[in-house]
Amino acid sequence: METLIRLEGLTKAFGSKKVLSGIDLEIKRGEIVGLVGVNGAGKSTLLNTLLGLDSAEGHIEVLGQAPMTHRAKLLQRVAYIADVACLPRWMRVNQLLDYTASVHPRFDRARCQGILDGTQIPPRARVRELSKGMVTQLHLALVMAIDADILVLDEPTLGLDLVYRQGFYQRLLEDFFDHQRTIIVTTHQVEEIEHILTRVLFLHGGRFVLDSSIDDIASRYCQLQVASDQLEAARALGPLAEKATMGGHVLTFEGEQAQLAGLGKVTTPSLADIFVAKAGRAA
Ligand SMILES: Nc1ncnc2c1ncn2[C@@H]1O[C@H](COP(=O)(O)OP(=O)(O)OP(=O)(O)O)[C@@H](O)[C@H]1O
């Protein structure tokens, strides 16, 4: 598969504060990548450098171009939504669709209208008359209607209700199968995107502390549900993290642990549990 994004030694500092410390990354066509990290980990900074919205040191190549010097060209093939939906407040919804159709060669107005038909957004309402969630829905509809090779979504469902969020990720997946897009998505609600990802990246301390395909997660991590009488034996095997539950304790392990089966029930941890365990360990 063709490499669409290539980073080598990506380093970014704001003044004396280093946010990204020599990141290497390759993303191929057709991947759906979840970028996860604690607040301030540098997720948006990383995405901004990919989009040419911020400069950084190192080699940055997106669709074969350097984003900072070919931003306009790149943004015809890369669609993105930032973590704050920002649309002209005085415009009416249908005017915004007309406007986007007139400036973006790969915007499909009918497709955008189709997405909006599934919302409560009135076509003649001005942006300022919409609720916060509706503005985000409108922004998402505009972005999703762009026929882009790469879709970059920075916390796309922030502030949206549960029903819409689930529907959105479902549509994202359907859209992915229809268009073979490459998608990079950040969110703090990892459990909501886990089922659509092909790969996950955990950014911590300026580096990726985990870069794994979703298929490999089950062989790399396991979770043990253990009763109190076996707890010390389980702890001796060096878990990444431990938490108390109503029925005893749950310990998360990295790597194969053949001895675990005799101590309790072994399952595959959720991405959220792995993330919390890795972030806690790194801290
Ligand atoms: N323009 C800027 N000037 C100075 N510092 C900045 C700037 N933008 C980001 N930072 C700092 O860089 C770090 C990473 O910020 P960034 O927004 O990339 O994190 P994030 O992982 O997206 O966080 P969140 O999950 O809270 O959105 C933070 O410490 C932030 O304060």
The ligand as an SDF file (V2000), in Angstrom:
LIG
                    3D

 31 33  0  0  0  0  0  0  0  0999 V2000
    0.6610   28.0640   20.0680 N   0  0  0  0  0  0  0  0  0  0  0  0
    1.1820   27.5330   21.1850 C   0  0  0  0  0  0  0  0  0  0  0  0
    2.0400   28.2390   21.9460 N   0  0  0  0  0  0  0  0  0  0  0  0
    2.5970   27.7040   23.0420 C   0  0  0  0  0  0  0  0  0  0  0  0
    2.3530   26.4620   23.5050 N   0  0  0  0  0  0  0  0  0  0  0  0
    1.4900   25.7170   22.7920 C   0  0  0  0  0  0  0  0  0  0  0  0
    0.8620   26.1990   21.6050 C   0  0  0  0  0  0  0  0  0  0  0  0
    0.0530   25.2240   21.1040 N   0  0  0  0  0  0  0  0  0  0  0  0
    0.1660   24.1820   21.9480 C   0  0  0  0  0  0  0  0  0  0  0  0
    1.0260   24.4630   22.9610 N   0  0  0  0  0  0  0  0  0  0  0  0
    1.4390   23.5710   24.0500 C   0  0  0  0  0  0  0  0  0  0  0  0
    1.8460   22.3480   23.4660 O   0  0  0  0  0  0  0  0  0  0  0  0
    1.3960   21.2500   24.2460 C   0  0  0  0  0  0  0  0  0  0  0  0
    0.6040   20.3020   23.3770 C   0  0  0  0  0  0  0  0  0  0  0  0
   -0.6250   20.9310   23.0200 O   0  0  0  0  0  0  0  0  0  0  0  0
   -1.6690   20.2140   22.0770 P   0  0  0  0  0  0  0  0  0  0  0  0
   -2.8040   21.1430   21.8780 O   0  0  0  0  0  0  0  0  0  0  0  0
   -0.9640   19.7110   20.8730 O   0  0  0  0  0  0  0  0  0  0  0  0
   -2.1040   18.9580   22.9800 O   0  0  0  0  0  0  0  0  0  0  0  0
   -3.2660   17.9240   22.7780 P   0  0  0  0  0  0  0  0  0  0  0  0
   -2.6540   16.5690   22.9290 O   0  0  0  0  0  0  0  0  0  0  0  0
   -3.9910   18.1720   21.5120 O   0  0  0  0  0  0  0  0  0  0  0  0
   -4.1670   18.2200   24.0440 O   0  0  0  0  0  0  0  0  0  0  0  0
   -5.7630   18.1210   24.3080 P   0  0  0  0  0  0  0  0  0  0  0  0
   -6.0800   16.6650   24.4220 O   0  0  0  0  0  0  0  0  0  0  0  0
   -5.9060   18.8240   25.6110 O   0  0  0  0  0  0  0  0  0  0  0  0
   -6.4750   18.8010   23.1840 O   0  0  0  0  0  0  0  0  0  0  0  0
    0.6220   21.8370   25.4250 C   0  0  0  0  0  0  0  0  0  0  0  0
    1.4760   21.9010   26.5350 O   0  0  0  0  0  0  0  0  0  0  0  0
    0.2650   23.2270   24.9570 C   0  0  0  0  0  0  0  0  0  0  0  0
    0.2110   24.1190   26.0460 O   0  0  0  0  0  0  0  0  0  0  0  0
  1  2  1  0
  2  3  1  0
  2  7  2  0
  3  4  2  0
  4  5  1  0
  5  6  2  0
  6  7  1  0
  6 10  1  0
  7  8  1  0
  8  9  2  0
  9 10  1  0
 10 11  1  0
 11 12  1  0
 11 30  1  0
 12 13  1  0
 13 14  1  0
 13 28  1  0
 14 15  1  0
 15 16  1  0
 16 17  2  0
 16 18  1  0
 16 19  1  0
 19 20  1  0
 20 21  2  0
 20 22  1  0
 20 23  1  0
 23 24  1  0
 24 25  2  0
 24 26  1  0
 24 27  1  0
 28 29  1  0
 28 30  1  0
 30 31  1  0
M  END
$$$$
